Amino acid sequence: MAAAPDEHPTEDLARLAGLHGVATSYRPAPDRTVQVPASAVTAALAALGVDAAGPDAVRAALAARERELRERLLPPTVVQWAGTEPPAALTALPAGTRLRVETEDGAERDGAGDLPLGVHRLTATAPDGRTGEACLVVAPDRLPAPPGRSYGLLVQLYSLLSRRSWGMGDLADLAELAGWAGRTAGAGFVQVNPLHAAVPGAPTDPSPYRPSSRRFPDPVHLRVEDVPEYAYVEDRERLGGLLERAGRLRAAVLDKGALIDRDAVWELKRQALELVARVPLGPGRQAAYDAFRAAHGRALDDHATWCALAEVHGSDWHRWPDGLRDPRSAATARAREELADRVEFHTRLAWLTDGQLRAAQRAAREAGMPVGIVHDLAVGVHPAGADAWAQQDVFAAGMSVGAPPDAFNARGQDWGLPPWRPDRLAATGHAPYRDLLRALFRYAGALRIDHVMGLFRLWWVPKGSPPTDGTYVRYDADAMLAILALEATRAGAVVIGEDLGTVEPGVRETLQRRGVLGTSVLWFERDWEGDGRPLPPERWRADCLATATTHDLPPTAARLTGDHVELRDRLGLLTRSAAEERAEAAADAAEWLALLGSLGLLDSPAAGPPGSDEEEEIRAVHRFLLRTPARLVGVWLPDGVGDRRPQNLPGTWDQYPNWRLPVADADGRPVPLEELVASPRLRALLEVLR
């Protein structure tokens, strides 16, 4: 019988958990240790295929695991960092052990020395006849560094509408912004939200951080008119009707104050793209399409098959007919044949979107940007989506990712994203992770990794339990970082880790050692170990992206004026009185402005309260960011026109229009891309950063 939720793990259960990377306690602060409920430990072990439901089962599993570790020659993955001593896994082998390596390109070699960078297959044969196999990752010692110091723009792409987009920002808008920012404003990069494929169906989950697939992009971001075959569509009348409806959608958002309606945009684009897909590809285009399909293989076939099945059976594969829930079943193979035209359509869309993503990166680099487009990797995928269906063998059933209670959320968090099983990842040589990175680096000048601490450990919450009753499960961080370094180096791309919030001791140092940049946000940079006052610029870390705010935080104007408190008060989100919150927010802003003034960064320090000369104060905030040694400095694009509304307000669902707001000015009036780039306010801010 499983342990009761309020019991602590027994000694045997704790040992078993430790051998499988499951935590029995954690430290939210250096002086505080929290014990994990035995039920969470037992559930996490069960999700890893380990039966720990009772003392006898625990003892049997413990004996089996200890025997396995004692007898194996090699761990599943061995990492060799270039230019360093051989790893312990190799030096600890019995004397006389023979090593044989099959390299990534298929060559065979004796010994594991002087190997090229790559993911190889290693076989060890001990003198006593035992053999062991491992994935050998030979990785560069560090990831690529940014080519000099630069600043860039941060924007949620859907919010960046032009007078040509179909009711939400698209990849042509991204290319236009990058071309303008690189050539006229000296920007080095543009960072966007995750552009992963969403789970279809109305209403679609608007959060870009709960995608159907992280391996393939969302065709809703396509500029349909930029697809070469668009010019040859025969049914011009129907296409014209769709363009008219798209114009009405766009006008509703830009001119009438409507929210961005992703579902309505996709419905129009889907119909238009079906017309476009009927146009035969020319020989060169066909060859490029065939190469794309060959490069992505079964992963692409699975993704397109899921999309086709979702059109028939709904977007939650758990509710599909039994045979179709298994991507490798005979029933699924038959359905793939029956739906071949729809599978082909979704395969074509993945290729078209990949092409426009790469075109946006080319436009950025041609405009002189040293980095280009910074893409965002979400921490996980939707449990009902394509990746969770196609990769069931590597996801932990009955678990979701979240966070334990902390200073900002006393109840903890459950993000509803199924985690990867570290044991299954290791058994595949981390192939799903490698494939994911390779796909993203096709079109990224840099990659931001959301919750980068997840490369080390993730908080697993058992289904049906509150987030407080979860536990940490550890991943092979050395392997995850080595593969990241390898793929980033091959792509020549920078990596930025979102390391805000509670971070395990040593993680930031390890990431820095390997060249992963951190994330530093102005309002959080205080001397927490000292007097708690704002951290002067010279004490900021250099290896980071420094910004004033993010998509989950109030825009800078709202911070300075206290508007963010009024918003949360209206929505009933305050845990203290509005007066207390206002006073604290005003004191916080005043303290930062006082520091800016003392450093001579405010041209004409306002005589009034914080926010009384907000444009100058926002410029001063960014002058401050330039004073730090940060390698990259980011400007939240809505800050350039005085937008006061956060794109996402954590803790809300339908009370606030998360992920559906266009970039707007200080009065809440939407600002299309054409007006944005002409804004004197934005130009004055960017002049500070040139």
C-alpha positions, 0 to 999 in steps of 0.5 A: 500500500502506498504511503499516506501523503503526510508521511515522510519517505522511509530510509529505504525509499529515500535511498531508492529515490536518490538512485533514480534522481528523485528528491526526498527534500529540497531547500527553498532557502539556504537556511530551510529544508522542506521534506517531500511527501512519500506519496510524491516520491512513490508517484514519481518513481512509478512514472519512472517505471519503478514500483515503490508501493510498499516496503517489500516493493521498495526493497526489491526495487532497491536491490535491483537498482543497486545490482544494475549500477554495480554491474554496468560498465558505462552509464547511458550517456558519457560526456567528453568536453573538448580539451579536458581530461577523459571523463570519470566514466572512462577512467573508472573502467577496469584495466584492460577494457577495450573501447570501440567507437562508431562515430556520428558519420558511421566510421569505426575507431578503436579507443575514445581519444581524439574524436571529432565533435558529435554524438557517437556510439561507444562500446566497452568490453571488459577483460571479464567479458562484460560489455557496455554501450553508451552514447558518447557526446563530444562537445565544445568546452563552451557555447558561442559567445555574442559577437560583441555587445549589442542591444535588441528589441523584445516583442510578442510576435502576435502583438506586432500587427502591420497594415498587411497582416491578417489580424495578428503579427506574422513572420513578414512583420518580424522580417520588416521589424528586424530589417528596420531595427538593424539598418536604422536603429543599430539593433543587434537582435529581435527576441520573440515569444515561442512560435511553436505549433499550437493545439488547434480547436476553438478556443485555442489555448492562447499561451505560446508556452503550452504548445502542441509541438516544440519541434515544429512551428505554427503556420498561423504565423505565415504571411500567406501572400509571401508563399511563392505559389500564392501568385499562381492560385486559380480561384482568385475570387475566393482568395479575394474574399478571404483577403477582405475578411482578413482586412476586417479582422485586422481593422477590428484589432487596430481600429476598433479595439478588438482583441487578437483572435488567433482562431479567426486568423487561423481559419482564414489562413487555413482556407487560403493555404489550402488553395495555395497547396493545390498549386504544384511546386516547381522543380527547385521548390520540390527538391527543397521540400523533399530535402526538408521531409528527409531531414525531419523524417518520422518526426515530421510524419508523426506531427502531420499525422496528429494534425490530420487526426485532430481534424477528424477526432478532436485535438485531445488524443486521449479521447481518440479511438483506442487504436489511434492513441498509439502512433505506431499502431496498425490503426494509425498506419491505416488512418495515415493512408486514408488521410494522406491528403491532409497529412501532406497538407500539414507537412507542406505547412511545416515546410512553408513556415520553416522557410519564412522563419529562415527568411526572417533570420536572413533579413535580420542578418542582411540588415547588419544584426550580429545575432538576428532573431532570438527564438524562445524554447518553451519548457514543455508541451501540452499533454493533449498535443502532437509531441505528447502523442508521438513521444509517449514513450519519453514522457512521464505519465500522470505527471506535470511540471510546475514549481514548489511554493516560493516567495511569489506563490505560496501555493506552488504552481502546476503548469500542466505540461508533462515532463520528459522521463530522464531515464528514457531520454538517456536510453535514446542518447537524448535523441528527442532533445537533440532533434528539438534543438536542431530544428530550432537552430535551423532559423535561430540566431540565438535561443532563449530557454524558458526555465533553463533550470529544467536542464538540471531538475524539474518539479514533478506534480502527480496528477490530482495532487496540489503543486505543494505535494510534488518533488524534484526529479533530476536530469543529466545536466552534463549531457543536456548542456553538452548537447546544447553546446554541440548544436549551438556551436554547429549553428553558430548561435548564442543561448540565453537561459531564463534563470529568474526565480528560485535557482538551485545553488551552483546552477548559475555558475555551471551555466556561466562556465559553459557560456549560457547567458543568464537573464537579469531584470532591473526590478529584481536586481537588488542586493538581496544578501546585503541592504536590499537596495537596488544593485549599482550597475557595476555589480551586475553580471556581464554574461546576461541579457539585461532588460527592464521588464518581460512579457510576464511583468508590467511594462516600465511605464506601469511600474513607474506610475503604479498602474500595475497595482491598480490593474491587479486591484481591479481584478481582485489579485492583491493579497494586501490592501491597495494602499499598502501595495501602492505605497510599496510600488511607489517606494520601489520606483522612487528608490530606482529613480533616486539611483538613476539620478545619483548616477546622472542618468536622468537628463532632467530629474522630475520634480514630481512623483515617479512617472511624472516624466515617464518618457525621460525616466524610461530612457534613464532606465535604459541608460542604466542598463547600458552602464551594466556590463551585460553582453546583451541589453533588451528593450521591451518594444511596447515600452517604446510607445508607453504601453501600460498593459502586460501581455500576460498577467500570471494568476489570471485566466479569463479575467484578463486578455492574456496573449491577445493584446496588440502593442498599444500607446499610453492611451491603449490605442493599438499602434501598427508596425508602420506607425511604431517605427515612425514613433518619435517616442520609440526613436528617442528611446532607441537613440539612447541605445545606439 
